[in-house]
Amino acid sequence: MAQIICPNDGWLFKYKNYVGAEPVIEDGVVVASILNNDDTVKFISDKIDEDYEAWIYREDLEGISISAENKVTQNIKVTSPPSFFDIFELYMEDCNGVIATYGLTDLRIGKENTIDLTALVRGEDFNDAYVTKIGYRIKGPKAQRSFTLKISELRLSFMENPLYCTPQEVMDMIMLVDNRGEPFVISDTTIPSYNTIAKRIVEAEAFIEANTREAYVERRVEKEICNADSAWPGTYGYYGILASSGQDYGAQSFFKGAPVKLTRSRIQPIDYTKGDLVEIRRYGSFWTTVPNGMIWQDETKGIVYIKSLFFQKDASIRITYRYGRGPIPGDIKRACLLKTAMLFVQTEWYIGKFPQSPEFMQMRENALNSWTWELKDILRNHSTSICVGGV
């Protein structure tokens, strides 16, 4: 899966105090301009000197989440190579204005190439989960001249990002060997490949989290839609909850606000600076943000209390939040290995690799049964039952 950054419209530039897409003219000379075409983006300056600095980027205020396993594929051409500048870099900026950069070399120009995001130099507290800008920064040319940057391609590739265990650990668990009888070492080019097993691990992680209602690493839910128990007119928003809902949430709910149960428990504190957001639907597609001081949460149970009037009951609340925390328990890692192995040994590739003798099939079934019961025992120990407003 990939997100196309270019070709795409909406590219901007920042030059001195100006941010936008309109040409900047100084002393009758166009010093900065941008052209958004169907297949390319061009940044053009008729004059750059030693103090010149510009940021050329595309912005997405809703944000994207990246990880070290993601890659950036780019194809750019320039009239002056990176070596001509003090700084010529690919950069990303998070919701708090912190940046991560990758310095480009002349070898990265004029052809399609891929950059691993492990190579990004991240600023302190850079938020990988909420990146709002991606583009290029140039600064300090060695001489005065004109300059053009042509971007033909810029895209983010979202590779699978297993967190609870690694593909190699799965191979070690099922004791797969290569043609020489040596332990199988997995890579991007082997069969099965790293990404093939990584996808199975991600499926296993989702299965575990759905059954335990917890995550053991920090994850994000975007714009989860929830219902209100009462609405105005007819009641007085959250004040009318005790009288209208038919449910007794206790006296504390009156002061905390209307309880909204999220699909996840063990949530992180709602923090707008980290991309979290609580919104109320006023009408149709019009949403308003609830002030941070009007929100309280029970992090363990995954309940957000909102002090607000609700103008409809169904689909009236939209919440972006983070949940889960580490470290990953050893038995959860074991559960992930078990579930991934179960998925893998049932693939056509695995079945076709081994003789289809009755003895082998029986051994495979015995292993699957053993893994299934062990997995059930682990998940049972981590299962929780949450009661809204309960003790």
C-alpha positions in Angstrom: 0.0 0.0 0.0 1.3 3.5 -0.8 0.2 7.1 -0.3 0.9 9.3 -3.3 2.3 12.7 -2.4 3.3 13.6 -5.9 1.8 13.9 -8.5 -0.9 15.6 -6.6 -2.2 19.1 -6.2 -2.0 21.3 -3.2 1.8 21.8 -3.1 3.0 24.9 -1.3 6.3 26.6 -0.6 7.6 28.7 2.3 10.0 31.5 1.5 11.0 34.0 4.2 7.6 35.0 5.8 5.5 33.9 2.9 3.6 30.5 2.7 1.5 29.7 -0.3 1.5 28.9 -4.0 1.5 32.4 -5.6 4.8 33.7 -7.1 7.0 35.9 -4.9 8.7 38.8 -6.7 11.6 40.8 -5.4 13.1 43.7 -7.4 11.1 42.6 -10.4 12.5 39.0 -10.3 10.5 35.9 -9.5 12.4 34.4 -6.6 10.0 31.7 -5.7 7.0 30.1 -7.6 5.4 26.7 -7.9 3.5 24.9 -10.7 1.1 22.1 -9.8 0.6 20.0 -12.9 -1.2 16.7 -13.4 2.1 14.7 -13.6 4.7 16.9 -11.9 5.3 19.7 -9.4 7.9 22.4 -10.3 9.5 24.8 -8.0 11.2 27.7 -9.9 13.3 30.6 -8.9 14.9 33.0 -11.3 17.4 34.0 -8.7 18.9 32.3 -5.7 21.9 33.6 -3.7 24.0 32.6 -0.7 21.3 33.4 1.8 18.5 31.7 0.0 16.2 29.2 1.8 13.0 27.6 0.7 10.7 24.8 1.9 8.7 23.0 -0.8 6.0 20.7 0.6 2.6 19.2 0.6 0.5 19.4 3.8 -2.1 17.0 5.2 -3.6 18.4 8.4 -5.3 15.1 9.2 -1.9 13.6 9.4 -0.3 10.3 8.4 1.4 7.7 10.5 4.8 6.4 9.6 7.1 3.7 11.0 10.8 2.8 10.5 9.7 0.0 8.1 8.0 2.5 5.7 9.9 3.7 2.6 9.9 6.9 0.5 10.2 6.5 -3.2 11.2 9.7 -5.1 12.1 10.8 -8.6 13.3 14.5 -8.8 15.4 16.5 -11.2 17.2 19.8 -10.4 19.2 22.3 -12.4 21.7 22.5 -9.5 22.7 19.3 -7.6 22.5 18.9 -3.8 26.3 19.4 -3.6 25.8 23.0 -4.8 23.8 23.7 -1.5 24.7 23.7 2.1 21.4 21.9 2.8 19.3 19.9 0.3 17.1 17.5 2.1 13.9 15.5 2.2 12.0 16.5 5.3 8.9 15.6 7.3 7.2 17.7 9.9 4.9 16.5 12.7 1.8 18.2 14.2 4.0 20.0 16.7 6.4 21.5 14.1 9.2 19.1 14.9 11.0 17.9 11.8 12.8 14.7 10.6 15.3 15.0 7.7 17.3 13.0 5.2 20.1 14.7 3.4 20.1 14.1 -0.3 23.3 13.4 -2.4 23.8 13.9 -6.1 23.3 10.2 -6.6 19.7 10.5 -5.5 18.9 12.9 -8.4 17.5 12.1 -11.8 16.2 8.6 -11.2 13.7 6.8 -9.1 15.2 5.7 -5.8 14.0 4.5 -2.4 14.8 5.9 1.1 14.4 3.8 4.2 12.8 5.9 7.0 15.2 4.3 9.5 17.7 6.8 7.9 15.6 9.8 9.0 17.3 12.1 11.5 14.5 12.8 13.9 14.2 15.9 16.0 13.6 15.5 19.7 10.0 14.1 20.4 9.3 13.8 16.7 5.8 12.3 16.5 5.8 9.4 13.9 2.1 8.9 14.4 1.1 12.4 13.2 3.1 13.7 10.3 1.5 16.6 8.6 4.1 17.8 6.0 6.5 16.1 3.6 8.7 17.8 1.0 12.1 19.3 0.4 14.3 22.0 1.9 17.1 23.9 0.2 19.4 26.4 1.8 22.7 28.1 1.1 23.6 27.8 -2.6 27.3 28.4 -3.3 26.6 31.0 -6.0 23.9 33.2 -7.5 21.9 31.6 -10.3 18.4 30.4 -11.3 17.1 27.1 -10.0 14.4 24.6 -10.8 13.2 21.6 -8.8 11.0 19.1 -10.7 9.2 16.4 -8.7 7.9 13.6 -10.8 7.2 11.1 -8.0 7.1 11.1 -4.3 5.2 8.4 -2.4 5.2 6.7 0.9 5.1 2.9 0.9 3.5 1.4 4.0 5.1 -1.9 4.5 3.9 -4.3 7.1 5.3 -3.4 10.5 5.2 -6.4 12.9 5.7 -5.4 16.5 4.9 -8.4 18.8 7.5 -10.7 17.2 9.7 -10.9 14.1 9.4 -13.1 10.9 12.7 -14.7 11.8 11.3 -15.8 15.2 8.4 -17.4 13.4 10.7 -19.3 11.1 12.7 -20.5 14.1 9.6 -21.6 16.0 8.4 -23.9 13.2 12.0 -25.0 12.5 12.0 -24.3 8.8 15.3 -25.2 7.1 16.8 -24.3 3.7 17.9 -26.6 0.9 21.2 -27.3 2.8 19.4 -28.3 5.9 20.5 -25.1 7.7 18.1 -22.9 9.7 16.1 -20.8 7.3 17.2 -17.1 7.3 14.3 -15.0 6.0 14.8 -11.8 3.9 13.1 -9.6 1.3 14.1 -12.0 -1.5 13.5 -15.5 0.1 10.4 -17.6 -0.3 8.5 -17.0 2.0 9.7 -13.4 2.1 10.0 -11.1 5.1 6.9 -9.1 4.1 4.8 -12.3 3.6 5.4 -13.4 7.1 5.1 -9.8 8.4 1.6 -9.7 7.0 0.7 -12.8 8.9 2.1 -11.4 12.1 0.1 -8.2 11.7 -3.0 -10.4 11.3 -2.1 -12.3 14.4 -1.6 -9.0 16.3 -5.1 -7.8 15.3 -6.6 -11.2 16.3 -5.0 -11.0 19.8 -6.0 -7.3 20.3 -9.6 -8.1 19.3 -9.8 -10.9 21.8 -8.2 -9.2 24.7 -9.5 -5.7 23.9 -6.0 -4.4 24.6 -2.9 -3.4 22.6 0.6 -3.9 24.0 2.1 -1.2 21.9 0.8 2.3 21.3 -1.7 2.5 18.4 -4.1 5.1 17.1 -7.8 5.0 16.2 -8.9 7.6 13.8 -12.3 9.2 14.1 -14.2 6.5 15.9 -18.0 7.3 15.7 -19.9 6.9 19.0 -23.5 7.5 20.2 -24.8 9.8 22.9 -27.3 8.5 25.4 -29.4 11.7 25.3 -29.7 14.7 23.0 -31.1 18.3 23.2 -33.9 19.4 22.9 -35.9 17.1 25.2 -33.1 16.7 27.6 -30.2 19.0 28.7 -27.3 17.3 27.1 -25.2 15.4 29.6 -27.2 16.9 32.5 -30.3 15.0 31.3 -28.5 11.6 31.2 -29.6 10.5 34.7 -33.2 11.1 33.9 -33.5 10.1 30.3 -31.2 7.2 29.6 -32.7 4.7 32.0 -29.2 3.7 33.2 -27.7 4.6 36.5 -24.1 5.7 36.0 -23.8 7.0 39.5 -23.6 10.5 40.9 -20.0 11.0 39.6 -21.2 10.9 36.0 -23.3 14.0 36.6 -20.2 16.0 37.4 -17.8 14.3 34.9 -20.0 14.4 31.9 -21.6 11.9 29.6 -19.7 8.6 29.5 -18.7 7.4 26.0 -17.4 3.9 25.8 -14.7 3.4 23.2 -14.1 0.1 21.5 -10.6 -0.1 23.1 -9.6 -0.1 26.7 -6.2 1.0 28.2 -6.4 4.2 26.3 -3.8 7.0 26.5 -4.7 10.3 28.1 -6.5 12.5 25.5 -3.9 15.0 24.4 -4.7 17.4 21.5 -1.0 18.2 21.0 -0.4 14.5 20.1 -3.1 14.4 17.5 -6.0 13.2 19.7 -9.4 14.9 19.1 -12.9 14.8 20.5 -15.7 16.3 18.3 -19.4 16.7 18.6 -21.7 16.7 15.5 -23.8 19.8 15.4 -25.7 18.9 12.2 -25.0 17.0 9.0 -21.2 17.0 8.4 -20.5 19.9 10.6 -18.4 19.0 13.7 -17.1 21.1 16.5 -14.1 20.4 18.8 -14.8 19.9 22.5 -12.5 22.0 24.6 -9.9 20.0 26.4 -11.1 21.2 29.8 -14.5 19.6 29.1 -13.1 16.1 28.8 -12.2 13.5 31.4 -11.3 9.9 30.8 -11.1 6.6 32.6 -8.0 5.3 30.8 -8.2 1.7 32.1 -11.8 1.1 31.0 -11.6 3.2 27.8 -14.3 5.7 28.7 -14.3 9.3 27.8 -16.6 11.7 29.7 -17.8 14.7 27.8 -19.4 17.8 29.2 -21.4 19.0 26.2 -24.8 19.4 24.7 -25.6 16.7 22.2 -27.9 17.7 19.3 -28.5 14.1 18.2 -28.1 10.7 19.8 -26.8 8.4 17.0 -23.4 9.0 15.5 -23.0 12.2 17.4 -19.5 11.9 18.7 -16.2 11.4 16.8 -13.0 10.6 18.7 -9.4 10.2 17.6 -7.4 8.6 20.4 -4.4 6.5 21.2 -4.5 3.2 23.1 -2.2 0.4 24.3 1.1 0.5 26.1 4.2 -1.8 26.6 6.2 -3.6 27.4 4.9 -6.7 25.4 4.3 -9.5 27.9 6.2 -12.7 27.2 3.0 -14.8 26.9 1.5 -12.3 24.4 4.6 -12.6 22.2 4.2 -16.4 22.5 0.5 -16.0 21.4 1.6 -14.0 18.4 4.1 -16.7 17.4 1.5 -19.4 17.8 -1.2 -17.6 15.8 1.2 -16.7 13.0 2.5 -20.2 12.8 -1.0 -21.5 12.6 -1.8 -19.1 9.7 1.5 -20.0 7.9 1.3 -23.8 8.1 -2.2 -23.7 6.5 -1.0 -21.9 3.4 -0.8 -23.7 0.1 2.9 -23.0 -0.2 3.7 -24.8 3.1 1.4 -27.7 2.4 2.9 -28.1 -1.1 6.5 -28.0 0.2 6.1 -31.2 2.2 5.1 -34.8 1.3 1.3 -35.3 1.6 1.7 -38.5 3.5 -0.8 -39.5 6.2 2.0 -39.3 8.8 2.9 -35.7 7.9 -0.7 -34.6 7.8 -1.4 -36.2 11.2 1.7 -34.4 12.7 0.5 -31.1 11.3 -2.9 -31.6 12.7 -1.5 -32.5 16.1 0.7 -29.4 16.1 -2.3 -27.2 15.2 -4.4 -28.6 17.9 -1.7 -28.1 20.5 -1.0 -24.5 19.4 -4.8 -23.8 19.4 -5.3 -24.8 23.0 -2.1 -23.0 24.2 -3.3 -19.9 22.4 -6.7 -20.1 24.0 -5.2 -20.4 27.5 -3.0 -17.3 27.0 -5.9 -15.2 25.6 -8.2 -16.3 28.4 -5.7 -15.0 31.0 -5.7 -11.6 29.3 -9.4 -11.3 28.6 -11.2 -8.5 30.5 -14.8 -7.7 31.2 -15.5 -4.0 31.4 -18.7 -2.5 33.0 -19.4 1.2 32.3 -19.6 3.0 35.6 -18.8 -0.2 37.5 -16.3 -0.8 40.2 
